[in-house]
Amino acid sequence: MYELEDTKEHLSNLINDLHSSKYLDETDFKIQIAHIYSHLNRIYNSRNHTGEISDEEFLQYSEFPTDIKPI
């Protein structure tokens, strides 16, 4: 649930930034989107994981899933 809540918070912040600014720096936008993707990837990749996640698993789970195609 933490990852979902954090994703929701970051999406809300990005939406607010885009609404309040005529121009969002492309580098900042890419960083924010990548951060959101990392949360979503961890949600999906760790869906069957129980217990604590090691540092190695954290990095592995942050990668884009290989068993789904973006649509």
Protein Blocks (a to p, Z undefined) as FASTA:
>chain_A
ZZmmmmmmmmmmmmmmmmmpcbdcfklmmmmmmmmmmmmmmmmmmmmggcjddfklmmmm
mpccfkbccZZ
